[in-house]
C-alpha cells in the first residue's frame, strides 16, 4: 500500500512541525525499522529494500520534497532555542563504502536546511598534526555547537574500519577503541547531543555499476578515484569490520541505523526521516521573548 501524507498543523509557540507541512505515514517509524539491535546481521539486510516505506521512486521523491519544510522549521527552532541559552545539538554521522551515496545525502537532505545552522565536516586521511594526537582529538574539535546540526561525512569509526582493514595499528589497539568510542558517545549524549548514526548499506554489484558510470561519463571523472578499486578489493574485510562495530557500538542511547542504499531515492528519504524523527523527539519550541512585545509594537508605531 502506498504511503499517504498527512497534513500537520503547527503552533506559533512550539509543537515542532510547521503549519502546512506533511509527514510520511508508515506502519512503523524509520527509527524502529532501521535500528541495529541485538542479533543484527548486516549480511541479512537487502540493500535494495525500502523498510518503513511502501511507495515507489516517484512517491519517495515526492515525500522527500514534502518534508523539507518541516525539517527546515525544526532546524530553525533548534537554532533559536540556543540563542536563548539552550544546549541541545544534533550530530548526524554518515558512514558507508565508496559510492554509497554520502554526497547525495549532503545535497538532498542536509542541503535542504539553512546552511547557517549546519556544521559539516568531511574526515579524510589524518594529517601529520592529527596523527600526533589520540584518534578522537580531531573528532572533538569538529563537534557541533549548541543549536547546530553537525554532520560527519565519515567519522571516528574510520579508526575501527580503515585502520583495521589495512592493519595500520596493532589489533589490540583498535579493539580497545570500541570501548573508547562508547564512552565518548555516552558523554556526548549526557551533554545534550542527539546522535543519529547512519550506515549506508550498498551491494557490491551496485557499487560496481556506480564506479562504471564514473568511468563512462566525462562529467563524473572528477568523482573517480583509482584508490576506490583498491578498497573494493577488500570488500569482505570491510563488511566484517562494519559487522563488528555495529555489534559493539550500538547501545540504546546511541544506536546505529542501517539504511539500504542501492536505491538512492530511498536512502535520501530514510536519512531525512531519521533526522526528522529525532528532531521531533526534542520537543523544540520557539523561545519566549525576553522583552515587552506590546511595548515594542507601540514604539514601532510611533516611529
HELIX and SHEET records of a PDB file:
HELIX    1   1 UNK A   30  UNK A   34  1                                   5    
HELIX    2   2 UNK A   42  UNK A   44  5                                   3    
HELIX    3   3 UNK A   57  UNK A   66  1                                  10    
HELIX    4   4 UNK A   68  UNK A   83  1                                  16    
HELIX    5   5 UNK A  102  UNK A  108  1                                   7    
HELIX    6   6 UNK A  110  UNK A  112  5                                   3    
HELIX    7   7 UNK A  115  UNK A  117  5                                   3    
HELIX    8   8 UNK A  128  UNK A  131  1                                   4    
HELIX    9   9 UNK A  137  UNK A  141  1                                   5    
HELIX   10  10 UNK A  156  UNK A  160  5                                   5    
HELIX   11  11 UNK A  162  UNK A  165  1                                   4    
HELIX   12  12 UNK A  171  UNK A  190  1                                  20    
HELIX   13  13 UNK A  204  UNK A  216  1                                  13    
HELIX   14  14 UNK A  218  UNK A  223  5                                   6    
HELIX   15  15 UNK A  227  UNK A  232  1                                   6    
HELIX   16  16 UNK A  235  UNK A  248  1                                  14    
HELIX   17  17 UNK A  252  UNK A  254  5                                   3    
HELIX   18  18 UNK A  264  UNK A  280  1                                  17    
HELIX   19  19 UNK A  293  UNK A  301  1                                   9    
SHEET    1   A 2 UNK A   5  UNK A   8  0                                        
SHEET    2   A 2 UNK A  21  UNK A  24 -1                                        
SHEET    1   B 5 UNK A 118  UNK A 122  0                                        
SHEET    2   B 5 UNK A 149  UNK A 153  1                                        
SHEET    3   B 5 UNK A  89  UNK A  96  1                                        
SHEET    4   B 5 UNK A 193  UNK A 201  1                                        
SHEET    5   B 5 UNK A 256  UNK A 260  1                                        
END                                                                             
